[in-house]
Amino acid sequence: METKVSKYNRLRFFTPEDDLIDELLVYTENSFFRKNKKFEYQNLEDEPQVATWGRYIEEAKSIGVFRTLKKYLVQFQFPIQENISQSESYKNATLKGISTTNMPLATGLILQEPNKLKLSLYPSLAGKIPVIIADNRFDFKAIVRSLTYRNEPKPMSDSMGAAMIQGLNNWNRLREALRSAPQKAVLANKALYQDRMIVLSRIPYSNVSAKAMNLPEEDWLDKSLSIRLEHECAHYFTLRHFGKMTNNMHDEIIADYMGICSVLPQFNAQWFLRFIGLDQYPMLRKDGRIKNYLGNPPISEKAFKLLQIIVKQAAENIERFDRKLGKSVDDQDRRCRMISLCNLNLTEMASNDGFNLLCEAYNTFQAKMRYAKGNS
């Protein structure tokens, strides 16, 4: 594990300015592996929500996906409407679980193509997770606004094609849990009544056109959907194993790595750089996605310039690392690669020895996993 001195020295390779180094030390702090905390990988069981969502999927085969979701997700029983979240009806339904039967406001979520919604349980590396796919762009935005923005018509970026929903109170699951356990015990275990799910839209990934990717339109849309799904599943992995999913380029390079490797035999650094707007480095595209991950409060313009260099070099080292390992052979191998990326911070990955550090981390975790598997 890096010391503060070694982190400082790595950043000094990129700039002699102490103020910028201090700023980037904060931004590049590894939120997954903190200080000397040791990570022991565990095979996680599916979350409690999975059994319930499995029943929803079966029910949807009879009555349709939208009718099923509307039945169990109370947010779907309200339209997207300005200030609706401040109404007593909405608060009573979403916060208290009161039936919407006699609520005039509960006119239902409006979708353009409700019959085209898809619902499944996807077997991610962190366990199964519910996935809702809306090919219709209007419908995707309506669903995300409903589940994320409390049915408020908040603006959404045209390039946004996926959302990780978490902490969503499912009153159906809560009532079921209360039938078999005391209220205090149930409320103390949020996994018993709060849902996590992924919502996807079938649009070009990172708003990059099929022409720019030199791919046929339908092929690129299919690949974009796969990349988005594995990208969000990577966030789900870090949430379950480390309790973290942050608005940071460390998270994004890991998630895009998993997404790209789901549609290509190996990680392609140029694809990643195109997705974040650095494919013509040192020029940054105006719509570059990297601008969305500058921290809170955002890093300075000077620090942002250095971050672009760091991210580019990290991507190139990750490509070398991935090519050395070859095509992924199984889920254990994929998990090990991902944990290796989580183990190093951005400056470690971008350093001159970043390739070697990634290989060392991978070998260490592979050995640990083999040992754990042999003693299980």
FIRO-533109 format. One record per residue: residue in three letters; z, y negated, x of N, C-alpha, C in turn. Coordinates in pm, whole numbers, padded with zeros to 5 digits, always signed. Layout:
BEGIN
alaZYXZYXZYX...
***
This chain:
BEGIN
met+00000+00119+00084+00000+00000+00000+00000-00125+00088glu-00083-00221+00056-00095-00341+00136+00031-00427+00130thr+00067-00489+00243+00173-00588+00244+00113-00724+00214lys+00200-00822+00188+00150-00956+00160+00076-01012+00281val+00125-00978+00401+00061-01027+00524-00080-00970+00537ser-00095-00840+00511-00227-00780+00524-00323-00833+00419lys-00273-00858+00297-00357-00918+00192-00403-01056+00236tyr-00310-01132+00294-00341-01268+00340-00449-01264+00448asn-00435-01170+00540-00532-01159+00649-00670-01118+00599arg-00674-01031+00500-00803-00991+00445-00873-01111+00382leu-00798-01193+00310-00858-01311+00247-00898-01416+00350arg-00828-01420+00462-00864-01516+00567-01003-01485+00623phe-01047-01362+00608-01183-01327+00649-01286-01407+00568phe-01249-01442+00444-01342-01513+00356-01326-01665+00362thr-01208-01713+00401-01186-01858+00407-01066-01891+00497pro-01072-02004+00570-00958-02045+00651-00859-02132+00572glu-00893-02167+00449-00812-02261+00372-00695-02191+00304asp-00573-02232+00344-00452-02166+00292-00439-02179+00141asp-00476-02294+00086-00463-02314-00059-00550-02215-00136leu-00672-02194-00087-00762-02099-00154-00711-01956-00139ile-00656-01926-00023-00601-01792-00001-00487-01766-00098asp-00399-01864-00113-00286-01849-00205-00335-01829-00349glu-00439-01903-00385-00494-01893-00519-00554-01754-00543leu-00628-01705-00445-00692-01575-00460-00594-01459-00445leu-00483-01483-00373-00379-01379-00366-00326-01347-00505val-00310-01452-00585-00261-01433-00722-00367-01362-00805tyr-00493-01409-00796-00600-01353-00878-00626-01206-00844thr-00622-01172-00716-00657-01035-00674-00537-00941-00666glu-00422-00985-00715-00305-00897-00719-00340-00772-00801asn-00309-00656-00746-00340-00530-00815-00239-00508-00927ser-00285-00518-01051-00194-00504-01165-00169-00358-01202phe-00243-00267-01140-00225-00125-01169-00123-00062-01074phe-00145-00080-00945-00054-00026-00844+00027-00143-00787arg+00145-00163-00838+00226-00278-00796+00323-00239-00684lys+00321-00319-00577+00413-00306-00464+00415-00162-00414asn+00533-00098-00408+00542+00036-00350+00555+00145-00456lys+00521+00111-00579+00532+00208-00687+00434+00323-00665lys+00484+00444-00670+00399+00561-00649+00339+00605-00783phe+00213+00641-00779+00145+00686-00900+00130+00837-00898glu+00177+00899-01003+00161+01043-01018+00076+01068-01141tyr-00042+01124-01122-00132+01145-01235-00078+01252-01328gln-00089+01226-01458-00050+01324-01558-00163+01342-01658asn-00184+01467-01697-00279+01491-01805-00214+01449-01936leu-00272+01349-02000-00213+01295-02121-00263+01369-02245glu-00171+01393-02336-00211+01450-02465-00273+01341-02551asp-00351+01380-02651-00406+01283-02744-00293+01206-02811glu-00318+01079-02840-00218+00998-02909-00201+01048-03053pro-00086+01018-03115-00059+01066-03252-00165+01025-03354gln-00233+00914-03330-00334+00866-03425-00451+00961-03442val-00476+01044-03340-00597+01126-03338-00602+01224-03457ala-00490+01286-03490-00489+01380-03601-00525+01309-03732thr-00469+01190-03752-00497+01115-03875-00644+01074-03881trp-00697+01025-03769-00837+00982-03768-00932+01100-03782gly-00888+01216-03740-00968+01336-03763-00984+01361-03913arg-00877+01337-03988-00883+01353-04135-00973+01245-04196tyr-00968+01123-04141-01055+01018-04192-01203+01057-04174ile-01233+01115-04061-01372+01156-04032-01417+01262-04132glu-01329+01357-04162-01364+01460-04260-01385+01399-04397glu-01299+01306-04435-01312+01240-04566-01440+01158-04573ala-01477+01097-04461-01598+01014-04457-01723+01096-04482lys-01717+01225-04453-01833+01311-04479-01861+01321-04629ser-01757+01300-04708-01772+01309-04855-01798+01174-04919ile-01723+01071-04879-01733+00942-04949-01796+00832-04864gly-01827+00860-04738-01889+00760-04651-01788+00694-04559val-01837+00646-04445-01750+00586-04343-01685+00458-04394phe-01764+00368-04451-01710+00238-04491-01605+00252-04601arg-01632+00337-04701-01534+00356-04808-01404+00415-04754thr-01416+00505-04657-01297+00566-04598-01216+00462-04520leu-01284+00384-04436-01214+00283-04357-01150+00178-04449lys-01221+00140-04552-01170+00040-04646-01046+00092-04718lys-01041+00221-04739-00928+00284-04807-00801+00280-04722tyr-00818+00296-04589-00700+00310-04503-00670+00188-04416leu-00769+00105-04389-00746-00016-04309-00741-00135-04403val-00622-00189-04424-00604-00293-04525-00686-00418-04496gln-00714-00444-04369-00795-00562-04333-00934-00555-04395phe-00986-00433-04413-01118-00415-04473-01118-00445-04623gln-01003-00467-04680-00993-00497-04822-01001-00647-04850phe-01017-00727-04742-01030-00872-04754-01162-00919-04694pro-01217-01029-04745-01340-01084-04687-01309-01165-04562ile-01412-01204-04488-01395-01299-04378-01397-01438-04441gln-01288-01510-04423-01273-01638-04495-01179-01730-04418glu-01216-01856-04412-01134-01956-04342-00993-01960-04399asn-00893-01951-04308-00750-01961-04340-00696-01848-04428ile-00772-01740-04443-00724-01630-04527-00599-01566-04470ser-00586-01568-04337-00469-01505-04274-00339-01578-04304gln-00350-01702-04352-00231-01781-04385-00187-01763-04529ser-00268-01693-04607-00234-01674-04748-00122-01572-04764glu-00043-01587-04870+00067-01496-04897+00014-01355-04924ser-00100-01346-04995-00157-01215-05026-00190-01138-04899tyr-00256-01206-04805-00297-01140-04680-00174-01098-04600lys-00076-01186-04591+00046-01154-04516+00119-01037-04580asn+00128-01037-04713+00198-00929-04782+00128-00795-04759ala-00005-00797-04760-00080-00673-04743-00076-00621-04601thr-00098-00711-04503-00109-00666-04364+00025-00653-04293leu+00121-00737-04332+00251-00736-04263+00359-00658-04337lys+00342-00642-04468+00445-00573-04546+00394-00446-04612gly+00265-00425-04608+00210-00303-04665+00204-00300-04816ile+00208-00417-04877+00202-00425-05023+00060-00396-05070ser+00047-00322-05179-00084-00285-05231-00167-00409-05268thr-00298-00400-05242-00387-00513-05271-00446-00504-05413thr-00402-00407-05490-00462-00381-05622-00471-00506-05710asn-00366-00584-05715-00365-00701-05804-00379-00832-05727met-00441-00827-05611-00459-00948-05531-00601-01002-05549pro-00617-01119-05611-00750-01177-05631-00827-01200-05501leu-00755-01225-05390-00821-01250-05262-00882-01124-05202ala-00831-01008-05244-00874-00882-05183-01005-00834-05245thr-01111-00909-05218-01243-00875-05273-01323-00783-05182gly-01267-00753-05065-01332-00656-04975-01416-00719-04866leu-01426-00649-04755-01509-00692-04643-01657-00677-04680ile-01736-00780-04655-01879-00775-04686-01957-00730-04563leu-02033-00623-04578-02122-00574-04473-02265-00569-04527gln-02361-00584-04438-02501-00580-04480-02554-00438-04490glu-02509-00350-04399-02555-00211-04399-02436-00116-04383pro-02348-00115-04483-02227-00031-04472-02257+00118-04457asn-02369+00162-04511-02402+00305-04506-02446+00352-04368lys-02469+00256-04278-02514+00292-04143-02400+00297-04040leu-02278+00272-04085-02164+00281-03992-02146+00425-03946lys-02106+00440-03819-02077+00573-03764-01931+00575-03719leu-01866+00688-03740-01725+00704-03702-01708+00838-03632ser-01641+00836-03517-01620+00961-03443-01492+00950-03360leu-01450+01065-03308-01342+01070-03209-01407+01103-03076tyr-01402+01009-02981-01470+01031-02853-01372+01087-02751pro-01410+01195-02681-01321+01258-02583-01323+01185-02449ser-01251+01075-02438-01247+00997-02314-01160+01066-02210leu-01158+01012-02090-01075+01069-01983-00927+01048-02008ala-00892+00963-02105-00751+00939-02138-00717+01000-02274gly-00801+01089-02322-00778+01151-02453-00875+01098-02557lys-00878+01162-02672-00969+01121-02779-00930+00983-02833ile-01031+00907-02873-01007+00774-02931-01109+00749-03041pro-01067+00691-03154-01163+00661-03261-01265+00557-03217val-01391+00581-03254-01500+00489-03221-01579+00459-03348ile-01595+00330-03376-01676+00283-03488-01801+00218-03430ile-01918+00260-03475-02044+00201-03426-02114+00132-03543ala-02146+00004-03525-02220-00074-03624-02349-00121-03558asp-02460-00061-03595-02589-00104-03539-02623-00246-03585asn-02585-00279-03708-02612-00411-03764-02521-00515-03699arg-02581-00619-03644-02505-00720-03570-02406-00795-03659phe-02448-00829-03780-02360-00897-03875-02238-00810-03905asp-02262-00682-03926-02154-00590-03960-02055-00575-03844phe-02108-00567-03721-02020-00558-03603-01927-00678-03597lys-01982-00797-03614-01900-00918-03607-01796-00920-03719ala-01836-00877-03838-01742-00876-03950-01625-00781-03923ile-01656-00664-03869-01550-00566-03840-01455-00618-03733val-01510-00675-03625-01426-00727-03518-01342-00844-03568arg-01402-00933-03646-01324-01045-03701-01212-00995-03792ser-01241-00891-03866-01141-00836-03957-01023-00775-03881leu-01053-00695-03779-00948-00621-03709-00883-00698-03595thr-00956-00795-03540-00904-00870-03425-00858-01011-03460tyr-00932-01077-03547-00905-01217-03578-00845-01238-03716arg-00785-01132-03772-00717-01140-03902-00808-01197-04011asn-00931-01151-04011-01031-01187-04112-01069-01335-04112glu-01042-01402-03999-01082-01542-03984-01223-01548-03923pro-01307-01642-03967-01445-01653-03917-01454-01721-03781lys-01380-01669-03684-01380-01729-03551-01512-01701-03481pro-01557-01797-03395-01685-01777-03325-01678-01659-03229met-01791-01591-03215-01801-01478-03123-01928-01492-03041ser-01919-01459-02913-02034-01467-02824-02143-01370-02869asp-02269-01416-02860-02381-01329-02896-02393-01209-02802ser-02335-01221-02682-02345-01111-02585-02233-01008-02605met-02136-01040-02690-02024-00947-02712-02072-00828-02792gly-02061-00710-02734-02112-00591-02803-02009-00481-02816ala-01884-00509-02777-01779-00407-02787-01643-00474-02798ala-01552-00404-02860-01415-00455-02871-01318-00337-02868met-01212-00354-02789-01102-00259-02790-00996-00313-02885ile-00972-00243-02994-00871-00285-03090-00743-00209-03058gln-00633-00280-03047-00505-00212-03022-00392-00284-03094gly-00287-00209-03119-00171-00267-03188-00196-00295-03335leu-00289-00222-03397-00323-00244-03537-00232-00158-03625asn-00150-00223-03707-00061-00150-03796-00141-00072-03900asn-00119+00058-03904-00185+00145-04001-00079+00188-04102trp-00082+00126-04220+00022+00151-04320+00017+00294-04373asn-00098+00353-04374-00111+00492-04414-00032+00583-04319arg-00048+00562-04189+00025+00641-04090+00175+00611-04093leu+00210+00485-04114+00352+00447-04118+00423+00517-04234arg+00360+00516-04350+00423+00581-04466+00438+00730-04444glu+00338+00791-04381+00347+00934-04351+00461+00964-04255ala+00476+00879-04153+00582+00898-04053+00720+00882-04115leu+00733+00789-04208+00863+00762-04271+00908+00876-04362arg+00815+00961-04401+00852+01075-04486+00929+01182-04409ser+00913+01179-04276+00976+01287-04197+01074+01238-04091ala+01097+01108-04083+01190+01055-03982+01253+00926-04032pro+01374+00892-03981+01441+00768-04022+01358+00645-03983gln+01367+00540-04062+01289+00419-04039+01311+00361-03900lys+01436+00357-03856+01467+00299-03725+01396+00375-03614ala+01394+00507-03621+01331+00589-03518+01179+00572-03521val+01123+00561-03640+00978+00545-03652+00934+00410-03597leu+01002+00303-03638+00964+00169-03594+00979+00151-03444ala+01067+00230-03383+01087+00219-03238+00974+00286-03160asn+00895+00368-03228+00784+00440-03163+00652+00391-03223lys+00595+00287-03164+00476+00224-03220+00356+00316-03226ala+00354+00417-03139+00241+00511-03139+00231+00587-03271leu+00340+00589-03348+00340+00660-03475+00270+00583-03587tyr+00252+00452-03568+00192+00374-03677+00095+00266-03632gln+00077+00247-03502-00020+00150-03456-00142+00221-03397asp-00259+00172-03434-00384+00237-03393-00452+00164-03278arg-00526+00243-03200-00620+00190-03102-00756+00246-03135met-00859+00164-03123-00994+00213-03150-01094+00126-03077ile-01215+00177-03067-01325+00104-03004-01429+00074-03111val-01477-00051-03114-01585-00089-03205-01705-00128-03118leu-01822-00070-03148-01941-00091-03066-02058-00144-03150ser-02145-00218-03081-02268-00267-03141-02384-00223-03052arg-02499-00199-03113-02614-00149-03036-02705-00265-02998ile-02660-00343-02900-02742-00453-02847-02749-00437-02695pro-02843-00505-02628-02855-00492-02482-02724-00526-02410tyr-02687-00442-02315-02561-00462-02242-02562-00593-02165ser-02452-00667-02175-02434-00794-02105-02545-00894-02136asn-02612-00874-02251-02720-00963-02292-02838-00961-02194val-02853-00850-02123-02964-00833-02028-03076-00759-02100ser-03195-00812-02096-03307-00756-02172-03360-00627-02109ala-03429-00548-02192-03493-00427-02142-03598-00461-02037lys-03666-00573-02056-03768-00616-01960-03705-00642-01824ala-03588-00709-01823-03520-00738-01697-03474-00610-01628met-03446-00506-01708-03403-00378-01654-03521-00287-01621asn-03643-00332-01658-03764-00253-01637-03754-00117-01707leu-03705-00122-01833-03688-00001-01912-03748-00020-02051pro-03792+00087-02116-03838+00076-02255-03723+00028-02345glu-03756-00047-02449-03656-00109-02535-03554-00009-02590glu-03602+00098-02653-03510+00194-02715-03424+00266-02611asp-03485+00296-02498-03410+00361-02390-03297+00272-02342trp-03325+00143-02327-03223+00050-02280-03113+00031-02384leu-03149+00030-02512-03047+00018-02617-02956+00141-02618asp-03015+00259-02598-02934+00381-02591-02841+00378-02470lys-02895+00338-02357-02813+00330-02236-02704+00223-02251ser-02738+00112-02313-02641+00005-02334-02522+00054-02416leu-02550+00133-02519-02442+00187-02604-02352+00279-02522ser-02413+00364-02439-02334+00456-02356-02250+00380-02253ile-02310+00278-02192-02237+00199-02092-02117+00131-02158arg-02140+00073-02275-02031+00004-02346-01918+00101-02381leu-01955+00219-02428-01855+00316-02468-01768+00356-02350glu-01831+00391-02237-01752+00433-02121-01677+00315-02059his-01734+00195-02069-01666+00074-02022-01533+00058-02097glu-01539+00067-02230-01417+00051-02310-01321+00167-02288cys-01375+00287-02267-01288+00402-02240-01215+00386-02107ala-01278+00316-02012-01210+00289-01884-01089+00197-01909his-01107+00099-01996-00994+00012-02032-00884+00094-02102tyr-00927+00187-02185-00831+00274-02253-00753+00358-02151phe-00821+00403-02048-00760+00481-01941-00650+00399-01871thr-00682+00276-01832-00581+00195-01762-00467+00156-01856leu-00496+00140-01984-00390+00112-02080-00292+00228-02089arg-00344+00348-02097-00257+00464-02114-00183+00502-01986his-00250+00489-01871-00188+00532-01746-00105+00423-01678phe-00147+00298-01694-00078+00189-01624-00021+00084-01719gly-00052+00095-01848-00005-00004-01945-00070-00138-01928lys-00191-00142-01865-00256-00269-01833-00403-00269-01871met-00448-00381-01924-00589-00411-01942-00598-00563-01935thr-00648-00616-01822-00641-00761-01800-00780-00824-01795asn-00782-00955-01810-00906-01033-01809-00939-01070-01664asn-00978-00969-01586-00991-00985-01443-01111-00904-01392met-01174-00950-01284-01291-00879-01233-01257-00743-01174his-01132-00720-01139-01092-00586-01095-01112-00487-01209asp-01062-00523-01328-01079-00439-01445-01228-00418-01476glu-01305-00527-01465-01445-00520-01505-01531-00437-01410ile-01502-00444-01282-01582-00365-01188-01552-00216-01206ile-01427-00183-01240-01391-00044-01267-01459+00004-01394ala-01452-00077-01500-01509-00037-01628-01662-00027-01622asp-01726-00123-01553-01871-00116-01539-01912+00002-01451tyr-01831+00034-01352-01858+00151-01269-01867+00276-01357met-01768+00294-01443-01766+00412-01529-01883+00409-01628gly-01915+00290-01678-02027+00278-01771-02160+00310-01707ile-02185+00252-01592-02312+00274-01522-02328+00421-01482cys-02219+00481-01435-02226+00622-01392-02243+00718-01510ser-02228+00667-01633-02251+00753-01749-02399+00766-01782val-02482+00676-01728-02626+00680-01759-02713+00698-01635leu-02652+00687-01516-02724+00708-01391-02651+00814-01308pro-02724+00883-01221-02657+00982-01136-02554+00920-01042gln-02577+00794-01002-02486+00726-00909-02468+00580-00951phe-02360+00520-00904-02335+00378-00930-02444+00294-00865asn-02495+00197-00938-02599+00107-00888-02542-00034-00882ala-02516-00083-00761-02454-00216-00744-02541-00326-00801gln-02673-00311-00790-02763-00414-00840-02755-00425-00992trp-02740-00312-01059-02720-00317-01205-02594-00396-01237phe-02486-00363-01170-02359-00432-01195-02372-00582-01170leu-02433-00618-01058-02449-00760-01025-02536-00831-01129arg-02635-00761-01181-02718-00820-01286-02633-00841-01413phe-02548-00747-01445-02465-00757-01565-02369-00875-01559ile-02320-00908-01439-02223-01017-01429-02287-01149-01386gly-02419-01147-01357-02490-01271-01326-02510-01301-01180leu-02488-01203-01092-02499-01225-00947-02616-01149-00885asp-02713-01109-00966-02825-01031-00914-02916-01112-00823gln-02906-01247-00831-02986-01333-00743-02894-01414-00651tyr-02783-01351-00612-02685-01417-00524-02756-01477-00401pro-02717-01603-00360-02600-01680-00402-02617-01761-00530met-02730-01747-00596-02746-01817-00723-02674-01740-00834leu-02604-01812-00919-02534-01751-01033-02607-01787-01161arg-02643-01686-01239-02708-01715-01366-02615-01792-01459lys-02671-01881-01537-02589-01964-01627-02510-01880-01726asp-02568-01767-01768-02500-01682-01866-02423-01568-01799gly-02397-01583-01668-02329-01476-01593-02194-01440-01652arg-02174-01310-01676-02051-01263-01740-01927-01286-01655ile-01947-01301-01525-01832-01321-01435-01752-01445-01475lys-01818-01540-01540-01750-01664-01582-01643-01638-01688asn-01650-01523-01752-01552-01491-01856-01422-01435-01799tyr-01417-01415-01666-01302-01345-01606-01240-01425-01492leu-01207-01549-01520-01156-01638-01416-01004-01656-01421gly-00939-01580-01507-00793-01586-01512-00742-01694-01606asn-00612-01696-01624-00546-01795-01710-00418-01845-01643pro-00419-01969-01590-00528-02067-01596-00643-02026-01504pro-00765-02077-01530-00880-02037-01449-00866-02079-01303ile-00921-01997-01213-00919-02033-01072-01012-02154-01049ser-00992-02222-00938-01069-02342-00907-01215-02307-00877glu-01300-02408-00875-01442-02388-00846-01462-02328-00707lys-01384-02377-00609-01395-02324-00473-01355-02177-00467ala-01246-02144-00536-01201-02005-00538-01303-01917-00610phe-01366-01972-00713-01469-01897-00786-01587-01863-00697lys-01626-01956-00610-01735-01930-00515-01699-01813-00424leu-01575-01812-00377-01531-01702-00290-01522-01571-00367leu-01479-01581-00492-01469-01461-00574-01605-01394-00588gln-01710-01474-00601-01845-01418-00613-01882-01335-00490ile-01846-01386-00371-01872-01312-00247-01792-01182-00246ile-01665-01192-00283-01576-01075-00282-01626-00967-00377val-01665-01008-00497-01712-00911-00598-01842-00846-00553lys-01932-00924-00496-02060-00869-00448-02036-00764-00339gln-01952-00796-00242-01927-00701-00133-01850-00579-00181ala-01761-00600-00277-01688-00486-00334-01786-00391-00403ala-01881-00446-00479-01980-00363-00550-02064-00282-00451glu-02102-00345-00341-02185-00276-00242-02107-00164-00174asn-01979-00187-00146-01896-00080-00087-01873+00033-00186ile-01857-00001-00314-01839+00102-00416-01964+00188-00428glu-02081+00125-00416-02205+00203-00422-02212+00301-00304arg-02177+00256-00184-02176+00345-00067-02078+00461-00090phe-01961+00427-00140-01857+00528-00168-01907+00631-00268asp-01968+00585-00376-02013+00675-00482-02128+00763-00433arg-02216+00707-00353-02329+00786-00301-02280+00892-00202lys-02178+00860-00128-02123+00959-00034-02065+01079-00112leu-01999+01051-00223-01939+01159-00301-02043+01241-00376gly-02159+01179-00405-02262+01249-00480-02237+01243-00629lys-02321+01310-00704-02310+01310-00849-02178+01372-00892ser-02111+01307-00987-01983+01357-01035-01998+01495-01097val-01902+01584-01067-01917+01723-01108-01836+01761-01232asp-01722+01692-01253-01640+01724-01370-01546+01607-01401asp-01467+01624-01506-01378+01515-01549-01270+01485-01445gln-01221+01587-01376-01119+01562-01274-01176+01473-01163asp-01299+01500-01125-01366+01419-01023-01382+01276-01071arg-01423+01256-01198-01440+01122-01254-01306+01048-01258arg-01201+01118-01300-01068+01056-01302-01027+01012-01162cys-01052+01098-01065-01012+01069-00929-01086+00947-00874arg-01214+00935-00905-01291+00819-00861-01235+00692-00925met-01204+00701-01053-01153+00584-01122-01016+00542-01070ile-00928+00638-01047-00796+00606-00993-00807+00544-00854ser-00905+00589-00776-00927+00532-00643-00964+00384-00654leu-01046+00349-00753-01083+00209-00773-00964+00128-00824cys-00879+00192-00903-00758+00123-00949-00660+00101-00834asn-00660+00193-00738-00563+00189-00628-00585+00071-00535leu-00711+00032-00515-00742-00079-00423-00762-00207-00501asn-00722-00320-00440-00753-00448-00504-00893-00493-00461leu-00940-00604-00519-01077-00649-00493-01102-00679-00346thr-01005-00743-00280-01028-00780-00140-01030-00657-00049glu-00951-00557-00083-00957-00432-00008-01094-00368-00022met-01143-00361-00145-01274-00300-00169-01387-00379-00102ala-01370-00512-00093-01475-00597-00036-01469-00606+00116ser-01362-00560+00175-01343-00575+00320-01438-00486+00399asn-01444-00511+00529-01531-00432+00617-01496-00284+00615asp-01368-00254+00590-01328-00113+00583-01309-00067+00439gly-01365-00142+00345-01352-00107+00204-01406+00031+00171phe-01520+00067+00229-01579+00199+00207-01483+00308+00252asn-01425+00293+00372-01333+00394+00424-01205+00401+00340leu-01155+00284+00295-01034+00282+00213-01056+00354+00080leu-01173+00335+00022-01205+00404-00103-01211+00556-00081cys-01274+00597+00027-01283+00740+00058-01145+00800+00082glu-01060+00728+00154-00923+00776+00180-00845+00790+00051ala-00857+00690-00036-00786+00696-00165-00834+00815-00247tyr-00965+00836-00249-01020+00947-00326-00968+01080-00273asn-00971+01098-00141-00925+01224-00082-00778+01248-00112thr-00699+01141-00108-00555+01152-00136-00531+01198-00279phe-00598+01135-00373-00575+01169-00513-00637+01304-00550gln-00745+01340-00486-00802+01473-00510-00703+01580-00466ala-00643+01559-00350-00546+01657-00300-00425+01666-00393lys-00379+01551-00443-00266+01550-00535-00298+01623-00665met-00420+01600-00715-00459+01664-00841-00473+01816-00824arg-00531+01857-00710-00544+02001-00685-00406+02067-00675tyr-00313+01997-00609-00178+02051-00594-00109+02062-00730ala-00124+01956-00809-00062+01957-00943-00122+02066-01031lys-00254+02084-01020-00323+02186-01100-00278+02326-01057gly-00261+02345-00926-00220+02475-00874-00077+02509-00907asn+00004+02408-00938+00146+02433-00969+00177+02413-01117ser+00072+02403-01196+00095+02383-01340+00109+02517-01412
***
